[in-house]
Amino acid sequence: MKYDVVTFGEVMLRLSPPNFMRLEQTHSFNAHAGGAEMNVAVACARLGLKAAYVTKLGDNSIGHFIRNQARMHGVDTSHILWDPDSRCGVYFVEFGAAPRTNRVIYDRKNSAISKIQPGEVPWDDILGETRVFHTSGITPALSANCAEVTMEALEAAKKAGCKVSYDVNYRGKLWTPEEARKFTEPASEYIDILITTEEDTRVVYGIEGEDYSDVAKQLVDKFGFEVVVITLRETPSVWRNQWSVFAYSNGKVYRSPVYDIEVVDRLGGGDSCSAGFLYAYLELGDLQKAVEFGAAFSALKHSVPGDLAFVSKAEVEKLMRGRERGLRIER
């Protein structure tokens, strides 16, 4: 077995003003690396899976910083492509407090990955002995080339007998619902594990239902997914959420407990859920445990600054056993 999980997508430099400052008033930034698919790869590696990450970066100090953030967690970065003449994407995150919401500004146009060329990634070699390939709807939305390379990866995964996990992850700043649907519906024939939200399902697939079970059943009936995973978030305030995970497979429903979470950093929360679900799906072979593990892992990630899940498997298992609320000091 070459890899447990291979992910593909863009990663960017993330800059955030400290102490809830506005972008227009700050004199400094906290720097992180963040991107949906790298977040998943890092989280999988931290859980003990053999993970690799595929992307294209500008061959400069920013690109090297980003690469090192994945490498330090044990992710195989040997398949990253480098372009000395292109830039890395940057995004700015301004944290708010009610009634001011969080705000994200992207500066990613003409980033290195948007110029990736069909045939540039040796997918057959990378995915030949891989258990799961994971990407998201962000990647094909970046450019026509990215869409073509994503489809190459999906086709190679299917040919290799590698499971495909796909997070719909709709971004209205990158493409329209019609553009997203034009790519996603044909791509769905390659997808085994679909990760989505009720809203993304409505926007991208045009599917609505009486409840989550109905939505998931419609997706499975139409596209034949092995599993549909739906993340559920209630937001009574910016910094206090309720979080849980739902899955549907073969006519059966799986639900996690609902976690009341105090949000330190929401970015990467869904990605950590995807990683937790994939870990339990691969290692435990139990969908009920997979939704429980994904929900607990993600709940803990929300308590950590940055996109990456600085959370251990032992912490997740402890939370699942005792449902600790984080109110007592661990001594």
Order of alpha helices (4+ residues) and beta strands (2+ residues): beta-beta-beta-alpha-beta-beta-alpha-beta-beta-beta-alpha-beta-alpha-alpha-beta-alpha-beta-alpha-beta-beta-beta-beta-alpha-alpha-alpha
